[in-house]
Amino acid sequence: MNKYIAIICDIKNSKQNLDRYKLQIKLETILDEINSEYDQDIKMRFTITLGDEFQVLLSSTANIFEMIYKIKLKLKDVEIRVGIGIGNLETSIKNTTNSFGTDGPVWWNAREMVESLKKKNEKSLRNQSSIKIKGLNNKNIEDLVNHTFVILNLIETKFTKSQKEIIDKTINLYGFSLDFTQTELAMKINEDIKRVNKILNNAKYYDFINTFKYITKLIEMEMTEWVILFACWE
């Protein structure tokens, strides 16, 4: 039995958007791009479900946060809340074009997390995060990861306009990879190398990206352990 990662995203205050039709068309285009770019990680493609929600089922943790950030980057004018669930399916996968008709703990966990974020956003501005996860084997690690999302969200909201512009250009070019030099980056985005260096360092960009990488490794390790234990039990 395989363990998967489900992501359910909710567009915050979508009903207040003046042109929901244009927003939905834009979202469809963005999700098509992400589905193509990360096809190797996706078990069932990103699909719009309720007009203001969209979801995906992943078989790999490799680029989970890179995907989420790129969607947020492309949906510049709106905020999204992201519930991540880890677990198995209780239904068979009949096609990979969408996740309709599938069910199981992986979806229940993701749904619980996105609903939890909605409630938190309605009640309080304290301890805010746009991402929450459930389904890790170790509850202490899960709590630590969710608290880390709060800190990462705080860092992200503190990006200045110039920092955000450079960071977005960097992620567009390299994703969450840090395999580049600042000289190379500065040349590609036509910026002064000293300015790029100052902006990335002041924004704590490398710590920001590396923290997501460490979280990805934790999720991958727990999923791998689960698969090994299940194989041994069989």
Backbone as CSV, one residue per row, in Angstrom:
resi,resn,N_x,N_y,N_z,CA_x,CA_y,CA_z,C_x,C_y,C_z
1,MET,0.854,-1.199,0.000,0.000,0.000,0.000,0.889,1.248,0.000
2,ASN,0.637,2.173,-0.925,1.463,3.371,-1.049,0.949,4.504,-0.165
3,LYS,1.877,5.340,0.243,1.539,6.543,0.980,1.717,7.734,0.042
4,TYR,0.779,8.663,0.062,0.806,9.802,-0.850,0.777,11.113,-0.079
5,ILE,0.961,12.198,-0.821,0.822,13.544,-0.272,-0.313,14.234,-1.017
6,ALA,-1.308,14.679,-0.276,-2.412,15.442,-0.875,-2.262,16.903,-0.481
7,ILE,-2.538,17.782,-1.429,-2.531,19.216,-1.159,-3.890,19.775,-1.551
8,ILE,-4.525,20.445,-0.609,-5.768,21.170,-0.898,-5.508,22.649,-0.629
9,CYS,-5.725,23.469,-1.654,-5.486,24.906,-1.545,-6.801,25.663,-1.619
10,ASP,-6.916,26.664,-0.775,-8.107,27.505,-0.731,-7.700,28.949,-0.999
11,ILE,-8.399,29.603,-1.941,-8.122,31.011,-2.224,-8.881,31.859,-1.207
12,LYS,-8.131,32.605,-0.428,-8.721,33.402,0.648,-9.564,34.545,0.082
13,ASN,-10.783,34.707,0.626,-11.697,35.790,0.244,-11.977,35.832,-1.254
14,SER,-12.053,34.668,-1.878,-12.277,34.624,-3.330,-13.622,35.227,-3.727
15,LYS,-14.619,35.129,-2.834,-15.945,35.655,-3.146,-15.958,37.172,-3.216
16,GLN,-14.911,37.804,-2.634,-14.818,39.260,-2.678,-14.089,39.744,-3.923
17,ASN,-13.516,38.796,-4.691,-12.819,39.169,-5.913,-13.818,39.705,-6.927
18,LEU,-13.487,40.840,-7.521,-14.423,41.507,-8.431,-14.659,40.733,-9.713
19,ASP,-13.687,39.924,-10.113,-13.867,39.157,-11.350,-13.422,37.722,-11.124
20,ARG,-14.297,36.929,-10.530,-13.973,35.533,-10.196,-13.762,34.701,-11.445
21,TYR,-14.466,35.065,-12.530,-14.316,34.306,-13.774,-12.888,34.438,-14.315
22,LYS,-12.370,35.665,-14.349,-10.997,35.883,-14.823,-9.991,35.183,-13.916
23,LEU,-10.276,35.230,-12.611,-9.390,34.562,-11.651,-9.363,33.064,-11.906
24,GLN,-10.513,32.463,-12.178,-10.572,31.024,-12.416,-9.842,30.651,-13.705
25,ILE,-10.005,31.464,-14.759,-9.303,31.205,-16.019,-7.798,31.290,-15.799
26,LYS,-7.366,32.294,-15.038,-5.943,32.450,-14.727,-5.434,31.253,-13.936
27,LEU,-6.231,30.811,-12.954,-5.836,29.673,-12.131,-5.717,28.407,-12.973
28,GLU,-6.635,28.188,-13.889,-6.578,27.013,-14.771,-5.284,27.001,-15.574
29,THR,-4.891,28.167,-16.092,-3.650,28.281,-16.870,-2.435,27.972,-16.004
30,ILE,-2.423,28.529,-14.783,-1.302,28.308,-13.859,-1.177,26.830,-13.503
31,LEU,-2.297,26.192,-13.196,-2.265,24.781,-12.796,-1.832,23.889,-13.957
32,ASP,-2.223,24.238,-15.177,-1.760,23.491,-16.356,-0.238,23.573,-16.471
33,GLU,0.304,24.757,-16.210,1.766,24.948,-16.276,2.470,24.127,-15.207
34,ILE,1.935,24.147,-13.986,2.538,23.388,-12.881,2.428,21.888,-13.135
35,ASN,1.273,21.452,-13.632,1.090,20.034,-13.960,2.123,19.556,-14.978
36,SER,2.425,20.384,-15.959,3.408,20.010,-16.992,4.826,20.028,-16.435
37,GLU,5.142,21.084,-15.660,6.507,21.247,-15.146,6.885,20.163,-14.141
38,TYR,5.908,19.721,-13.330,6.205,18.771,-12.250,5.504,17.437,-12.467
39,ASP,5.319,17.079,-13.712,4.619,15.845,-14.065,5.201,14.618,-13.368
40,GLN,6.528,14.582,-13.173,7.184,13.405,-12.583,6.839,13.238,-11.103
41,ASP,6.363,14.303,-10.445,6.043,14.237,-9.018,4.561,13.990,-8.758
42,ILE,3.738,14.152,-9.789,2.289,14.197,-9.615,1.633,12.859,-9.934
43,LYS,0.813,12.372,-8.992,0.048,11.141,-9.206,-1.295,11.446,-9.855
44,MET,-1.981,12.473,-9.334,-3.230,12.951,-9.935,-3.159,14.474,-10.025
45,ARG,-3.393,14.998,-11.176,-3.080,16.374,-11.502,-3.839,17.413,-10.670
46,PHE,-3.246,18.610,-10.581,-3.926,19.739,-9.970,-5.263,19.955,-10.663
47,THR,-6.320,20.050,-9.874,-7.674,20.217,-10.400,-8.417,21.249,-9.564
48,ILE,-9.149,22.149,-10.217,-10.024,23.071,-9.502,-11.261,22.284,-9.067
49,THR,-11.631,22.420,-7.794,-12.726,21.596,-7.268,-13.994,22.396,-6.959
50,LEU,-13.864,23.457,-6.146,-15.051,24.184,-5.694,-15.073,25.632,-6.161
51,GLY,-14.353,25.943,-7.216,-14.310,27.318,-7.693,-13.227,28.124,-7.009
52,ASP,-13.160,28.021,-5.674,-12.115,28.726,-4.935,-11.134,27.758,-4.280
53,GLU,-11.222,26.479,-4.633,-10.291,25.468,-4.127,-9.714,24.656,-5.277
54,PHE,-8.488,24.171,-5.063,-7.871,23.257,-6.029,-7.003,22.275,-5.268
55,GLN,-6.781,21.111,-5.856,-6.077,20.056,-5.130,-5.254,19.193,-6.075
56,VAL,-4.315,18.456,-5.460,-3.430,17.573,-6.215,-3.028,16.413,-5.322
57,LEU,-2.693,15.276,-5.929,-2.143,14.134,-5.197,-0.743,13.888,-5.728
58,LEU,0.228,13.871,-4.819,1.635,13.707,-5.201,2.148,12.338,-4.769
59,SER,3.069,11.815,-5.566,3.742,10.569,-5.204,5.171,10.842,-4.749
60,SER,5.611,12.096,-4.840,6.973,12.468,-4.470,6.954,13.752,-3.655
61,THR,7.836,13.835,-2.684,7.956,15.046,-1.869,8.939,16.046,-2.470
62,ALA,9.656,15.665,-3.500,10.831,16.398,-3.985,10.614,17.894,-4.154
63,ASN,9.503,18.278,-4.790,9.308,19.688,-5.131,8.039,20.275,-4.543
64,ILE,7.564,19.692,-3.459,6.275,20.075,-2.904,6.181,21.571,-2.596
65,PHE,7.181,22.138,-1.925,7.094,23.541,-1.518,7.470,24.486,-2.660
66,GLU,8.301,24.003,-3.556,8.601,24.785,-4.762,7.331,24.983,-5.587
67,MET,6.548,23.923,-5.732,5.279,24.012,-6.466,4.346,25.027,-5.815
68,ILE,4.206,24.904,-4.495,3.296,25.784,-3.759,3.727,27.240,-3.916
69,TYR,5.031,27.498,-3.773,5.511,28.880,-3.865,5.296,29.435,-5.265
70,LYS,5.527,28.611,-6.281,5.353,29.099,-7.649,3.898,29.434,-7.946
71,ILE,2.978,28.660,-7.393,1.552,28.981,-7.564,1.242,30.304,-6.867
72,LYS,1.758,30.469,-5.649,1.551,31.728,-4.923,2.155,32.900,-5.686
73,LEU,3.311,32.673,-6.280,4.004,33.706,-7.035,3.180,34.139,-8.257
74,LYS,2.603,33.155,-8.942,1.824,33.442,-10.147,0.452,34.035,-9.827
75,LEU,-0.076,33.724,-8.623,-1.356,34.283,-8.183,-1.108,35.518,-7.314
76,LYS,-0.329,36.431,-7.795,0.186,37.541,-7.001,-0.862,38.300,-6.192
77,ASP,-2.021,38.509,-6.752,-2.994,39.407,-6.135,-3.922,38.734,-5.129
78,VAL,-3.753,37.436,-4.907,-4.614,36.733,-3.953,-3.769,35.922,-2.974
79,GLU,-4.351,35.592,-1.836,-3.683,34.750,-0.841,-4.276,33.353,-0.884
80,ILE,-3.432,32.355,-0.667,-3.951,30.990,-0.622,-3.555,30.322,0.693
81,ARG,-4.451,29.447,1.157,-4.181,28.623,2.339,-3.974,27.202,1.856
82,VAL,-2.984,26.523,2.431,-2.561,25.221,1.913,-2.614,24.160,3.000
83,GLY,-3.483,23.179,2.820,-3.537,22.030,3.716,-2.827,20.852,3.075
84,ILE,-1.860,20.287,3.781,-1.089,19.143,3.274,-1.425,17.917,4.111
85,GLY,-1.790,16.838,3.435,-2.085,15.585,4.121,-1.172,14.473,3.643
86,ILE,-0.781,13.619,4.559,0.032,12.453,4.221,-0.745,11.217,4.657
87,GLY,-0.776,10.207,3.808,-1.504,8.991,4.150,-1.788,8.158,2.920
88,ASN,-2.620,7.161,3.095,-2.942,6.263,1.991,-4.315,6.585,1.417
89,LEU,-4.631,5.958,0.297,-5.945,6.047,-0.323,-6.741,4.795,0.011
90,GLU,-8.037,4.947,0.149,-8.900,3.779,0.353,-9.674,3.440,-0.918
91,THR,-9.413,4.191,-1.967,-10.046,3.941,-3.266,-8.954,3.754,-4.308
92,SER,-9.299,3.130,-5.402,-8.323,2.915,-6.473,-8.193,4.164,-7.336
93,ILE,-7.042,4.284,-8.002,-6.805,5.395,-8.916,-7.180,4.940,-10.321
94,LYS,-8.272,5.487,-10.819,-8.760,5.077,-12.136,-8.155,5.905,-13.260
95,ASN,-7.796,7.159,-12.966,-7.101,7.994,-13.946,-6.271,9.023,-13.202
96,THR,-5.356,9.641,-13.900,-4.451,10.603,-13.265,-4.755,12.039,-13.672
97,THR,-5.816,12.246,-14.438,-6.131,13.598,-14.900,-6.767,14.445,-13.812
98,ASN,-7.462,13.796,-12.859,-8.000,14.527,-11.720,-8.229,13.549,-10.567
99,SER,-8.504,14.108,-9.397,-8.605,13.291,-8.179,-10.043,13.021,-7.765
100,PHE,-10.997,13.385,-8.595,-12.403,13.156,-8.252,-12.668,11.659,-8.062
101,GLY,-13.435,11.331,-7.019,-13.799,9.939,-6.781,-12.823,9.181,-5.918
102,THR,-11.714,9.829,-5.508,-10.751,9.163,-4.624,-10.978,9.634,-3.185
103,ASP,-10.638,8.759,-2.240,-10.878,9.083,-0.838,-9.899,8.307,0.031
104,GLY,-9.735,8.778,1.247,-8.848,8.095,2.177,-8.176,9.076,3.124
105,PRO,-7.399,8.575,4.092,-6.753,9.420,5.091,-5.910,10.555,4.505
106,VAL,-5.286,10.325,3.360,-4.452,11.372,2.771,-5.279,12.624,2.487
107,TRP,-6.513,12.431,1.978,-7.408,13.557,1.702,-8.024,14.102,2.983
108,TRP,-8.385,13.221,3.913,-8.997,13.684,5.160,-8.030,14.594,5.922
109,ASN,-6.746,14.206,5.943,-5.737,15.009,6.641,-5.558,16.379,5.989
110,ALA,-5.502,16.400,4.669,-5.347,17.674,3.955,-6.558,18.575,4.185
111,ARG,-7.762,17.988,4.129,-8.989,18.753,4.345,-9.036,19.330,5.760
112,GLU,-8.656,18.519,6.742,-8.656,18.992,8.128,-7.727,20.189,8.294
113,MET,-6.572,20.147,7.629,-5.602,21.228,7.764,-6.061,22.522,7.097
114,VAL,-6.642,22.427,5.911,-7.087,23.663,5.244,-8.262,24.274,6.002
115,GLU,-9.137,23.441,6.562,-10.250,23.963,7.357,-9.734,24.598,8.649
116,SER,-8.675,24.011,9.218,-8.064,24.573,10.421,-7.493,25.956,10.144
117,LEU,-6.867,26.130,8.980,-6.309,27.432,8.599,-7.414,28.466,8.399
118,LYS,-8.524,28.037,7.828,-9.650,28.964,7.638,-10.153,29.475,8.986
119,LYS,-10.318,28.572,9.945,-10.818,28.950,11.265,-9.842,29.868,11.971
120,LYS,-8.550,29.562,11.861,-7.541,30.376,12.533,-7.519,31.778,11.953
121,ASN,-7.616,31.875,10.625,-7.602,33.185,9.987,-8.818,34.016,10.372
122,GLU,-9.923,33.358,10.645,-11.134,34.071,11.020,-11.069,34.568,12.465
123,LYS,-10.389,33.825,13.329,-10.425,34.119,14.757,-9.302,35.037,15.234
124,SER,-8.126,34.902,14.667,-6.985,35.601,15.239,-5.901,35.831,14.208
125,LEU,-5.133,36.889,14.414,-3.996,37.159,13.547,-2.707,36.614,14.152
126,ARG,-2.800,36.027,15.338,-1.615,35.479,15.992,-1.303,34.091,15.436
127,ASN,-0.020,33.770,15.434,0.445,32.443,15.012,-0.098,32.048,13.640
128,GLN,-0.054,33.002,12.724,-0.592,32.748,11.400,0.397,31.973,10.533
129,SER,-0.149,31.167,9.678,0.633,30.494,8.647,-0.298,30.256,7.481
130,SER,0.275,30.110,6.296,-0.552,29.806,5.126,-0.471,28.321,4.781
131,ILE,0.332,27.552,5.545,0.509,26.123,5.284,0.387,25.349,6.589
132,LYS,-0.248,24.188,6.522,-0.321,23.306,7.689,-0.344,21.862,7.205
133,ILE,0.292,20.977,7.971,0.457,19.583,7.547,-0.034,18.621,8.613
134,LYS,-0.558,17.465,8.160,-0.947,16.393,9.079,-0.679,15.044,8.423
135,GLY,-0.229,14.084,9.233,-0.011,12.738,8.728,1.379,12.204,8.968
136,LEU,2.260,13.037,9.565,3.590,12.548,9.907,3.482,11.540,11.050
137,ASN,4.340,10.529,11.047,4.288,9.487,12.065,4.595,10.019,13.460
138,ASN,5.540,10.939,13.526,5.970,11.494,14.804,5.233,12.804,15.055
139,LYS,4.324,12.812,16.051,3.510,14.005,16.332,4.363,15.187,16.759
140,ASN,5.457,14.935,17.494,6.333,16.025,17.913,6.986,16.699,16.715
141,ILE,7.412,15.886,15.740,8.000,16.443,14.518,6.939,17.220,13.742
142,GLU,5.735,16.674,13.691,4.644,17.352,12.978,4.364,18.723,13.599
143,ASP,4.315,18.779,14.935,4.089,20.061,15.617,5.226,21.042,15.326
144,LEU,6.460,20.523,15.323,7.619,21.364,15.036,7.548,21.925,13.618
145,VAL,7.188,21.075,12.667,7.069,21.505,11.271,5.999,22.588,11.137
146,ASN,4.848,22.384,11.758,3.774,23.374,11.662,4.156,24.696,12.314
147,HIS,4.910,24.626,13.410,5.387,25.873,14.031,6.419,26.550,13.130
148,THR,7.226,25.760,12.455,8.224,26.318,11.536,7.543,27.034,10.371
149,PHE,6.406,26.504,9.920,5.646,27.185,8.865,5.218,28.589,9.321
150,VAL,4.867,28.717,10.605,4.490,30.027,11.144,5.667,30.991,11.046
151,ILE,6.851,30.521,11.419,8.048,31.363,11.375,8.407,31.725,9.934
152,LEU,8.321,30.742,9.028,8.608,31.003,7.617,7.629,32.014,7.030
153,ASN,6.371,31.918,7.435,5.372,32.870,6.970,5.693,34.275,7.456
154,LEU,6.159,34.368,8.708,6.540,35.660,9.269,7.710,36.262,8.490
155,ILE,8.701,35.427,8.171,9.848,35.893,7.376,9.376,36.396,6.016
156,GLU,8.491,35.618,5.383,8.018,35.974,4.046,7.231,37.286,4.049
157,THR,6.413,37.500,5.066,5.628,38.737,5.123,6.500,39.960,5.380
158,LYS,7.731,39.740,5.856,8.648,40.843,6.115,9.504,41.201,4.900
159,PHE,9.398,40.423,3.803,10.142,40.775,2.587,9.718,42.161,2.117
160,THR,10.691,43.019,1.832,10.376,44.318,1.255,10.016,44.137,-0.220
161,LYS,9.524,45.179,-0.841,9.136,45.099,-2.252,10.327,44.716,-3.126
162,SER,11.483,45.327,-2.883,12.681,45.026,-3.687,13.173,43.608,-3.415
163,GLN,13.095,43.164,-2.153,13.485,41.793,-1.823,12.566,40.796,-2.513
164,LYS,11.263,41.063,-2.467,10.288,40.172,-3.100,10.528,40.081,-4.599
165,GLU,10.840,41.176,-5.244,11.085,41.180,-6.694,12.279,40.296,-7.051
166,ILE,13.374,40.445,-6.311,14.580,39.652,-6.593,14.342,38.182,-6.257
167,ILE,13.693,37.924,-5.130,13.416,36.539,-4.720,12.514,35.843,-5.734
168,ASP,11.479,36.529,-6.184,10.568,35.932,-7.174,11.299,35.618,-8.480
169,LYS,12.157,36.512,-8.901,12.941,36.270,-10.124,13.879,35.080,-9.929
170,THR,14.471,34.983,-8.744,15.390,33.876,-8.445,14.660,32.536,-8.482
171,ILE,13.490,32.488,-7.854,12.726,31.235,-7.816,12.166,30.888,-9.191
172,ASN,11.810,31.895,-9.966,11.374,31.631,-11.342,12.474,30.965,-12.155
173,LEU,13.692,31.377,-11.903,14.836,30.828,-12.644,15.314,29.486,-12.104
174,TYR,15.414,29.368,-10.788,16.082,28.214,-10.179,15.184,27.363,-9.279
175,GLY,13.915,27.746,-9.141,13.084,27.022,-8.205,13.645,27.153,-6.795
176,PHE,13.619,26.078,-6.025,14.182,26.087,-4.676,15.616,25.554,-4.655
177,SER,16.209,25.442,-5.822,17.616,25.049,-5.888,18.503,26.224,-5.487
178,LEU,19.587,25.931,-4.774,20.578,26.954,-4.431,21.855,26.754,-5.232
179,ASP,21.733,25.986,-6.287,22.883,25.662,-7.131,23.097,26.751,-8.187
180,PHE,23.450,27.940,-7.710,23.744,29.053,-8.615,24.672,30.024,-7.881
181,THR,25.364,30.844,-8.618,26.181,31.891,-8.014,25.433,33.213,-8.131
182,GLN,25.721,34.124,-7.218,25.066,35.426,-7.269,25.492,36.216,-8.507
183,THR,26.715,35.969,-8.975,27.176,36.627,-10.209,26.332,36.165,-11.394
184,GLU,26.114,34.865,-11.479,25.294,34.287,-12.546,23.867,34.821,-12.483
185,LEU,23.298,34.850,-11.258,21.946,35.350,-11.079,21.843,36.813,-11.491
186,ALA,22.786,37.630,-11.028,22.765,39.063,-11.340,22.799,39.305,-12.842
187,MET,23.588,38.527,-13.552,23.668,38.667,-15.006,22.338,38.301,-15.663
188,LYS,21.715,37.235,-15.197,20.467,36.761,-15.812,19.300,37.718,-15.583
189,ILE,19.279,38.376,-14.422,18.164,39.289,-14.140,18.555,40.747,-14.334
190,ASN,19.763,40.956,-14.887,20.239,42.306,-15.228,20.257,43.231,-14.009
191,GLU,20.876,42.735,-12.938,20.993,43.503,-11.714,22.450,43.604,-11.289
192,ASP,22.762,44.601,-10.475,24.106,44.757,-9.933,24.370,43.647,-8.912
193,ILE,25.534,43.023,-8.997,25.869,41.895,-8.137,25.856,42.286,-6.659
194,LYS,26.326,43.484,-6.332,26.343,43.916,-4.930,24.919,44.083,-4.396
195,ARG,24.028,44.577,-5.245,22.631,44.756,-4.830,21.971,43.391,-4.608
196,VAL,22.214,42.456,-5.515,21.665,41.105,-5.380,22.167,40.461,-4.096
197,ASN,23.464,40.575,-3.841,24.065,40.009,-2.634,23.432,40.587,-1.372
198,LYS,23.287,41.888,-1.338,22.728,42.561,-0.161,21.271,42.162,0.063
199,ILE,20.498,42.138,-1.013,19.070,41.824,-0.898,18.847,40.387,-0.423
200,LEU,19.539,39.430,-1.027,19.349,38.030,-0.651,19.817,37.761,0.775
201,ASN,20.921,38.385,1.159,21.434,38.180,2.518,20.528,38.826,3.566
202,ASN,20.076,40.060,3.303,19.204,40.750,4.261,17.852,40.059,4.399
203,ALA,17.393,39.439,3.319,16.099,38.747,3.356,16.207,37.350,3.964
204,LYS,17.436,36.923,4.292,17.672,35.564,4.819,17.187,34.509,3.823
205,TYR,17.421,34.789,2.550,16.892,33.924,1.489,17.399,32.495,1.591
206,TYR,18.685,32.319,1.831,19.257,30.968,1.857,18.729,30.169,3.054
207,ASP,18.550,30.837,4.196,17.955,30.168,5.359,16.507,29.807,5.067
208,PHE,15.792,30.711,4.411,14.391,30.506,4.055,14.230,29.254,3.194
209,ILE,15.019,29.154,2.137,14.936,28.014,1.220,15.429,26.736,1.903
210,ASN,16.528,26.820,2.628,17.078,25.622,3.276,16.116,25.042,4.312
211,THR,15.357,25.898,4.993,14.391,25.404,5.973,13.317,24.569,5.293
212,PHE,12.830,25.014,4.143,11.870,24.213,3.379,12.503,22.894,2.935
213,LYS,13.781,22.924,2.590,14.471,21.704,2.177,14.565,20.709,3.339
214,TYR,14.854,21.204,4.540,14.940,20.329,5.716,13.574,19.713,6.027
215,ILE,12.512,20.509,5.896,11.163,19.983,6.119,10.852,18.895,5.096
216,THR,11.236,19.134,3.849,11.026,18.140,2.790,11.729,16.830,3.124
217,LYS,12.950,16.920,3.647,13.704,15.714,4.015,13.019,14.952,5.152
218,LEU,12.486,15.694,6.116,11.773,15.052,7.229,10.553,14.277,6.720
219,ILE,9.799,14.911,5.831,8.615,14.249,5.268,9.029,13.019,4.469
220,GLU,10.081,13.163,3.675,10.555,12.054,2.844,11.033,10.889,3.708
221,MET,11.760,11.194,4.791,12.261,10.155,5.683,11.116,9.376,6.327
222,GLU,10.097,10.096,6.777,8.969,9.421,7.433,8.185,8.570,6.445
223,MET,8.039,9.063,5.231,7.331,8.277,4.213,8.118,7.038,3.830
224,THR,9.436,7.178,3.742,10.297,6.041,3.401,10.260,4.991,4.499
225,GLU,10.311,5.441,5.758,10.249,4.508,6.892,8.932,3.749,6.889
226,TRP,7.857,4.457,6.569,6.524,3.829,6.546,6.475,2.730,5.495
227,VAL,7.033,3.020,4.303,7.046,2.042,3.218,7.887,0.823,3.584
228,ILE,9.053,1.056,4.206,9.951,-0.041,4.601,9.268,-0.925,5.640
229,LEU,8.634,-0.286,6.647,7.954,-1.058,7.684,6.815,-1.880,7.106
230,PHE,6.083,-1.309,6.183,4.970,-2.030,5.579,5.486,-3.213,4.756
231,ALA,6.597,-3.012,4.040,7.182,-4.077,3.246,7.674,-5.229,4.119
232,CYS,8.285,-4.865,5.261,8.771,-5.899,6.187,7.609,-6.685,6.787
233,TRP,6.526,-5.971,7.119,5.363,-6.615,7.707,4.734,-7.597,6.724
234,GLU,4.711,-7.236,5.432,4.165,-8.133,4.426,5.022,-9.400,4.327
